[in-house]
Amino acid sequence: MTDAPPASRGLTLQADAVTVSLGGRPVIAGFTATIRPGEFVAVVGANGAGKSTVLRTLAGLITPGAGRVLLDGRPIADVPARDVARSIAYLPQDRTVHWPLAASRVVALGRLPHRSFAAAESAVDKAAIDAAMQRMDVLPFAQRPIVALSGGERARVLVARALAQDARFLIADEPTAGLDPAHSLHLFEEFVRLARDGSAVITALHDLSLALRYAHRVILLSGGRCIADGSASSVINKDLLAQAFGIETIVTTVDGIPVVLPTSTLT
């Protein structure tokens, strides 16, 4: 697993006793967490546990019915939209794209919060766009329409767009969806680098082995409630996984790499 980040000060993204209902059904109940710069946080749980809703609420896309989300101590609803977009990059689980833009232009959309709508791209913008495309191996198809790309290529373009945004908080919902194993590992190494450089990464995951290997911190959800929040090794253990997923697991290492092996369901 990745070493814990150094203690940090200042900028935070905080959920304070957040409760969310969708379609009249409670999805999150009393969720509290503070995300700090330098952290790589994985949110895990079974289907329907509330992972995506937690991420969308932290990104300011869902208004909680109770509780509040704070960005640097201010209610996120009171922060101007442009300032939120400069601070938080959000990568949704749905990778559907309908615009026939070149891949490079999609990545460039990540720079919009940093300039006025009609302004030309600055040297800083261009450098951020190029760096993001390089990091996600997008340059070979940068001029192709995104709608003509494979699902995995499209996913890499959208991740690059989020990286180009250069936000202090990167929120990614199932970021490895559509990626092959090599690009999945590359992406998580990039997340570790971002956290090391002072950003915060918050991601929802189904792959418990990736969470255990790379995340500094794991938040475990069950039935819309947080049942554990701590270091990856303290949260991803057979007892808590049995409680959250209803499965027996073996948590072990292979050639020094942590691995979670589901072995059977609990009846």
Secondary structure in CASP SS format (residue, H / E / C, confidence):
PFRMAT SS
TARGET T0000
AUTHOR 0000-0000-0000
METHOD secondary structure of the structure
MODEL  1
M C 1.00
T C 1.00
D C 1.00
A C 1.00
P C 1.00
P C 1.00
A C 1.00
S C 1.00
R C 1.00
G C 1.00
L C 1.00
T C 1.00
L E 1.00
Q E 1.00
A E 1.00
D E 1.00
A E 1.00
V E 1.00
T E 1.00
V E 1.00
S E 1.00
L E 1.00
G C 1.00
G C 1.00
R E 1.00
P E 1.00
V E 1.00
I E 1.00
A E 1.00
G E 1.00
F E 1.00
T E 1.00
A E 1.00
T E 1.00
I E 1.00
R C 1.00
P C 1.00
G C 1.00
E C 1.00
F E 1.00
V E 1.00
A E 1.00
V E 1.00
V E 1.00
G E 1.00
A C 1.00
N C 1.00
G C 1.00
A C 1.00
G C 1.00
K H 1.00
S H 1.00
T H 1.00
V H 1.00
L H 1.00
R H 1.00
T H 1.00
L H 1.00
A C 1.00
G C 1.00
L C 1.00
I C 1.00
T C 1.00
P C 1.00
G C 1.00
A E 1.00
G E 1.00
R E 1.00
V E 1.00
L E 1.00
L E 1.00
D C 1.00
G C 1.00
R E 1.00
P E 1.00
I H 1.00
A H 1.00
D H 1.00
V C 1.00
P C 1.00
A H 1.00
R H 1.00
D H 1.00
V H 1.00
A H 1.00
R H 1.00
S H 1.00
I E 1.00
A E 1.00
Y E 1.00
L E 1.00
P C 1.00
Q C 1.00
D C 1.00
R C 1.00
T C 1.00
V C 1.00
H C 1.00
W C 1.00
P C 1.00
L C 1.00
A E 1.00
A H 1.00
S H 1.00
R H 1.00
V H 1.00
V H 1.00
A H 1.00
L H 1.00
G H 1.00
R H 1.00
L H 1.00
P H 1.00
H H 1.00
R C 1.00
S C 1.00
F C 1.00
A C 1.00
A C 1.00
A C 1.00
E C 1.00
S C 1.00
A H 1.00
V H 1.00
D H 1.00
K H 1.00
A H 1.00
A H 1.00
I H 1.00
D H 1.00
A H 1.00
A H 1.00
M H 1.00
Q H 1.00
R H 1.00
M C 1.00
D C 1.00
V C 1.00
L H 1.00
P H 1.00
F H 1.00
A C 1.00
Q C 1.00
R C 1.00
P E 1.00
I H 1.00
V H 1.00
A H 1.00
L C 1.00
S C 1.00
G H 1.00
G H 1.00
E H 1.00
R H 1.00
A H 1.00
R H 1.00
V H 1.00
L H 1.00
V H 1.00
A H 1.00
R H 1.00
A H 1.00
L H 1.00
A H 1.00
Q C 1.00
D C 1.00
A C 1.00
R C 1.00
F E 1.00
L E 1.00
I E 1.00
A E 1.00
D E 1.00
E C 1.00
P C 1.00
T C 1.00
A C 1.00
G C 1.00
L C 1.00
D C 1.00
P H 1.00
A H 1.00
H H 1.00
S H 1.00
L H 1.00
H H 1.00
L H 1.00
F H 1.00
E H 1.00
E H 1.00
F H 1.00
V H 1.00
R H 1.00
L H 1.00
A H 1.00
R H 1.00
D C 1.00
G C 1.00
S C 1.00
A E 1.00
V E 1.00
I E 1.00
T E 1.00
A E 1.00
L E 1.00
H C 1.00
D C 1.00
L H 1.00
S H 1.00
L H 1.00
A H 1.00
L H 1.00
R H 1.00
Y H 1.00
A C 1.00
H C 1.00
R E 1.00
V E 1.00
I E 1.00
L E 1.00
L E 1.00
S E 1.00
G C 1.00
G C 1.00
R E 1.00
C E 1.00
I E 1.00
A E 1.00
D E 1.00
G E 1.00
S E 1.00
A H 1.00
S H 1.00
S H 1.00
V H 1.00
I C 1.00
N C 1.00
K H 1.00
D H 1.00
L H 1.00
L H 1.00
A H 1.00
Q H 1.00
A H 1.00
F H 1.00
G C 1.00
I E 1.00
E E 1.00
T E 1.00
I E 1.00
V E 1.00
T E 1.00
T E 1.00
V E 1.00
D C 1.00
G C 1.00
I E 1.00
P E 1.00
V E 1.00
V E 1.00
L E 1.00
P E 1.00
T E 1.00
S E 1.00
T E 1.00
L C 1.00
T C 1.00
END
